[in-house]
Amino acid sequence: LYYNKITICYLSTPVAIIPKAYTTDNLSQFLQFSETKKLTAIKYPLDTIDANVVFNAYSPLDKVFKNLPNFNNSKTIHTANLFIDRFELNSEKNLIFVQLINQKLELCIYKQKEFTLYNIFEITADEDIIYYILNLIEQLKLNPSKTILSIEGGIEEDHLVIEQLSKYINEVETNTTANGLNYLFYKIFECE
């Protein structure tokens, strides 16, 4: 099979958003706290902010992709590239975007149109979602009445998580539609 364009997209940790002015060729320094040795540090620029996403790719898998016919010109990105670059910031309010993917909570925060945080959290229960979001609101000193929370990933408006978060945040939106970029589908492969 021949394709015009192939993109390999990782959902991996650790991941860091590094301003382009501070990004060096020694990418591993940004991910030095990773315990896994079979990883390769990769960087890919963001389109909407002046920064790079630096992340780990599983080396043996990355080598397989690069050695496959037609994959040698593929681009390797992180889900952060898709997630951060898709937002249009037209609100003076604080914006929190959440994407639920399997047992991961992918989160991006803009404080009054300024990119503030991107992170991925492991979740095992609904309470984890509530904890991470409310904890970040407190840590970043976001005013809940001036914050919009948008959650995607198959969570319905009448879900307990939405009900609980709505007690603290005035504007909570869910997006369960499958058209356009509103709902991202990922096929996640676990590698050991």
Beta strands, then each sheet from edge to edge (+ up, - down):
strand 1: 7-10
strand 2: 15-19
strand 3: 39-45
strand 4: 51-58
strand 5: 75-78
strand 6: 94-101
strand 7: 104-111
strand 8: 114-122
strand 9: 147-152
strand 10: 171-175
sheet 1: 1+ 5+
sheet 2: 2+ 4- 3+
sheet 3: 8+ 7- 6+ 9+ 10+
end
